[in-house]
């Protein structure tokens, strides 16, 4: 068993608060005879639990921009001028003076957080409640060896790797849960013809799979059709 903790770690320079970093690893294995001098087994389980958090710094529209006022961009270097897509003419003062799309404003309200830091860039700091990699994983293996005779033996092995993720999106509203499953198996036959001739036959395979956007922990992704309907897209 191993253990890591951020209690003695330092805060990242860009973090408003120190994110929790904890890492637990557990190992358990066992082996022994099933039939004396003939059949033996070996089993292994490795568990990883990572109740950590990750701090992200990203950019969102300022409070003024959310209402259509982009005058702040005129003082940027270089200045950015917003033009009317229907006429091609600049909006007076970089302020959109035509009605804003209800789809855009609904998307903004439901999915884009408001700024919590000053400035036009890196003005949103947020803590993802999961690590930037897997938050849980289980690894297991099981093997059986059998001695048919002094010249003939076989063994079989099955292994699995089951990690779980909640990956952060651009914003906290775009977190994506996923899991990965990897299984492998092998069977081997060994026959000793003579002290100098040995035949080994091995057959095996593996299967990998990834599922994305599935409910996990407290994250329940909304189906795309529901988002489309809520936004009012036609």
N, C-alpha and C positions, 0 to 999 in steps of 0.2 A: 504494500500500500504506500502510495506517495501523495504529497499534499503541497500545494502552492497557494500563497495568500498575498494579496496586495497591501496588507496592513503595514508592511515596512517599505512599500514602494512610494515613489514620488508622483506628484500630479503632472500630467502632460502639460507643456507650456500653453497649449491652446484650450485646455479644458477648464471650464468654470468650476467643475468639481471632479474629484478623483473617481474614476470608474472602478467598480469592484472587479477584481481579478482573482478568481479562486479556481483551482484545478485539482480534482481528485482522480486518482487512478487506483483501481483495485485489481488484484490478481488472485486467481484460485486455480489450482491444478491438482490432479490426483491420478494415480496409476497403480496397477497391481495385476495379479493373475485372475483370470476367469476360470481356467482349468490348469492345474499345476503342470508346469513344464511344457504346456501346449498353447494356451491361449492367453493373451494379455491385452489390457486396455490402457489408454491414456486419454484424459480429458482436461481441457483448459478453458477457462473463462477469464476475459479481461474486460473490465468495465471502466469507462471514463465519464465523469460527471463534471460539467464546467458551468457552475452558476455565476458566470461573469457578465459584465456589461461592457459596452463599447461606446466611446464618445465620438461623435461626428461633427464636422464643421462644414456647412454648405451654404449656398446662396438662395434666397427667395426674393420675390418682389417686395419692395418696401411698402409701408402702409399707404403712401401716396399713390404708388403705382397700382395698387389693388383697386383704386377708384378711377383709374384712367389718367392720373396726373404723372407724366414722365418728365416734368421740368427738371428734376435732379440730374437727368442725363445730359442736359445742356452744359453743365459745369464739369463733366467728366473729360478726360483727355484720351482720345479725341472726343469732341462732342458728338452725341448721337441725336439725330433729328428724326422724329416720328412723323410719317406721312400718311395721309388719308388714302387707303387702298382703292377707293372709288374714283378719286380725282387726281391722285398723285401729288397733291399740294401738301406742304407741311401743316401739321396741326398748330394753331396759334399757341405759342408758349409751351409746345409739347404736351398739351392737354387734349385728350380725345374728347371732342365736343359732339359726338354722335352716340346713340344708345349702345351700350356694351352688350355683347352676345350673352344671352341667358345661359347657354351651354358653358361658355368660358367662366362666367361668374359662379355658376354652380360647381364646376370642377374646382375652381379656386377655393371656394368655401369648404368643400368636402375633402379636398386632398392636399392643398398646399398650406402649410402652417404659416403663421405670421412671424415676422422677424422678432428676435429677442436680443440682437446685438446691433450696434450702430453701423452705418456704412452701406455701400451698395453691393459689396461682395462679402462672402463669409459672414453673413449677418444672421445666421441661424446656427445655434449650438444645441445639439440634442443627444440624449443618451439612449442608445439602443439597449433594451433589457436583456440582450443575449450577446455572446461573444461573436467576433467576426468570422469564426469558423464553427465547427460542430459544437453543440452544447451537450451532446450525449452520444455515446457510442458503446456498442457491445461487440466483442470479438469472442468467438467460441470455436473450439476444435475438438474432434473426437476421433480416435484411431484405435483399431483392433488389429493385432498381429496373431497369426495362427500358424503353428508348425505342424504340417501334415506328416512329414517324415524328416529324417536327418538330411535329406537332399532337397526337400520340397517345402516351401513356405509361401504364405500369402499375407497381404495386409490391405486394409482399406482405411481411408481417411476422409472426413467431411469437415469443412471449415466454413465459417460465416462471418461477415463483417457488416454491422448494422449501425451506421452513423445517422444522426438527426441534426437538422439545421433549421435556424430561422434567420435567413439572410436579410440584412438591412437594405432597403431601397434608397432612392435619392432622398426621400423624406420618411419620417416614421410611419406615414400612412401607406407606404409601399413595401412593407416587410413581406417576405416570401418564405413560407415554411416548405421544407422538402426533406425527403429521406432517400437514402441510397442503400440498396441491398446488394450484397455480393456473396455468392455462394460458390464453393468449388468442391470437387470430389475427385478421388483417385482410387483405383484398385490396382494392385501390383502382384504379379505371380513370379516367383524366383525359383528356378530349378537348377540344381548343381549336377551337371553330367559327369564331370571329372574335376580333379583339382585345378585344371587349367581351362575348363570350359563351363561357362555359366550363362544361362539364358534368363533374361528378364523381360517380361511383358507387362506394359503399363497402359492402362486406359483411364482417362479422366476428362474432366470438363469444368466449365464455370459458367455462371449466369449472373449478369449484372442488371440492375434496374434502378431508375430514378423516377420518383414521383414528386411533382412540383405543384405548389398551390393547393395543398391539402390542409385541412384543419389540423392544427397542432398546438398543444399547450393553450394559451389564451389568444392565439392568432387564428382568425377564421376568414380567409380571403373571400371577398364578395364575388360571385360569378360575373363574368364579363357582360352577360345579357342584362343583369340587374343594374350594373353600372351604366350601361348604355341607356337603359330606360330612365334611370334617375337623372341622368344628365339632359334628357330630352332630345337625344340624337334621333334623327329620322332615317 
